[in-house]
Amino acid sequence: MSTAQTSTAQTSTAQTSTAQKSTVAGSATDPVGSEALRARYRSERDKRLREDGNDQYIEPTGRFAHFLGDPYVERFERAPLFDEVTVAVIGGGFAGLVTGARLKQAGVDDIRIIEGGGDVGGVWYWNRYPGAMCDTAAMVYLPLLEETGHMPTQKYVFAPEIFGHARRIATRFGLYDNALFSTGVTSLEWEEVSSRWIIRTDRGDEIRARFVTMGTGPLHRPKLPGIPGIESFGGHCFHTSRWDYAYTGGDASGAPLEHLADKRVGIIGTGATAVQCIPHLARDAQDLYVFQRTPSAIDVRDNHPIDPAESAALEPGWQQEWYTNFATLQTGGFADEDLVKDGWTDLAKRIRDRVMAKLGEPGAQLTPETIQSAFLDSDDEKMNEIRARVDAIVEDPATAEALKPWYRQLCKRPCFHDEYLQAYNAPAAHLVDTDGRGVERIDETGVWANGVHYELDCLIFASGFEVGTDYARRSGFETTGRDGVTLSERWAGGMRSLHGIHVHGFPNAFIVGFAQGGNLVSNITHNLVEAGTTIAAIVAHTIEVGADQVETTEDAEQAWVEMLDNTGGGILGSVFGNLLVECTPGYYNNEGKPLERGERFIAAGGYPGGPVAYFDYIDGWRRSGDFKGLELRTNSSDIMSVTDR
Ligand code: NDP
């Protein structure tokens, strides 16, 4: 309804506010010139830069240890397993599911998914908060739609439908058979003499596997803000990835959170997750206090049902066509038609068209400067629209001002929502804008921000997931390859791989992700399908020729990494990489710390020609049957085949 600082009646134990809400130097309705805009962006970023970077966050331990647990299934006991499988698939999210499906299609049947959750689904198993949905269009986000015969109900689908689709893939491809759920991997260890991986789990299992695939995801482990006093809060609290419906009432389909009707609820965080659940909390809580450090950029979603006539007209092979179309347009390419037509392609098309217009000017050349200036112009236009939308929707002017994002759209995860801004018009909703400083401290009865105490019954952490920490911490286990070298040691200076899939010293192990491959962050599952298809082709080939080990050569890995380092994702990658350093802090830019090669998440490491070029390249690579850059060996170390890149 209003910013809480300006409405002391709403702050039950509010004391004198020593801090004022941010003053606003310009707004969408009062456009500022691009230099003034950039100065505003810089000053907003500078307010948020912190020496401690990623270290400002803490792991859920002690009284918060249960945030890593599974509230959705009863713990059951079982005897440990000591057996062997052909392929162990670590992680039952879309990475594991598409890899498992492709392996089955390639004739590899002896597969076992090992998953910490009680079912498949990965992030869609864990994240069941009210309003959870995917803001990448379902026609391209949901993998294997043609293979499973499913058509999404809406352009953007809610979490229960996505979770259902994960289960559909598992059922369709027999991936439930032999799967181990509620089982956390504790270590992976390579045994050279037998060419087997030994997988140990928190159930005491010791499973041997000829091959392992690792799809543990970048948004896997919840993190908490290291706010002084966080441990002392005496009310109820939970992380959004473990929503406590027993406390709130309601369910994942969005039913009223009826137990909150007499509760004062606080939420820390205003990222993509908070944006989706805040409308539900504003609707159902007695009072909702949203503690904001940086507002998200909220673009239009415009969801609607999928037209059955349109889907009936799709020809076989349509999803691959949609993938390519989306990736092409989203990365500045040309296509006759925009099949997805959403906020991602809209921004990219604006940039592309501006680049083309600039190239039409006398003497213009395609340089990083041309692209950068087109990008900045398009982004200014888009962000002005986004800020104007806040004014158009949010009734209280001070609240509207505080909800305006002052950074470029791709500095943080862009959000798309048609109820979030409206939620602040609800009488129960109070925005506590901290002008970039964040929450000061937490005590037994509530939260301090801007020198004001907010008494709360319940505190919800929408504080995100570990991204910048090392692989072992994020995945929850260490992987030890040949000669006892761990993956953390191997990657101490940053990720090294061939195609983002193979790591020298880790034979028969495959990473299913996007980094150092397609790097298409707007549609992660496209990367996963490509990686899964590639891995299945390699495993089937290795089995077919009777090799015991398959591994990238050190030279091939080095050449791949050098190519990525030297070209920095090509002209587009270098423009975005340079600009990202100037962004307001977040996980996209390593919390505003300089992007050393060991700390890159998105800024660099992409294929020079971009995602579409990478997908073309990897398709040709696996179809050629040469498997360039891989060495196939027998146990006796006889090299059966090796092809240089
Ligand atoms: P994020 O990491 O994006 O957001 C964390 C939030 O916590 C930020 O708003 C951050 O502020 C805030 N915060 C941290 N510390 C403090 C503090 N001390 N005081 C106040 N606020 C604080 O996590 P999310 O869970 O929102 O999203 C994670 C990712 O999950 C997304 O980026 C997206 O990739 C994915 N996702 C995807 C969805 C989809 O539709 N496909 C939906 C939901 C999530 P600040 O910004 O200042 O750092």
Residues whose N, C-alpha, C, O or C-beta is under 5 A from the ligand:
A	BS01	NDP	M133 C134 D135 T136 L219 P225 I268 G269 T270 G271 A272 T273 A274 F291 Q292 R293 T294 R413 G438 V439 A462 S463 G464 F465 P585
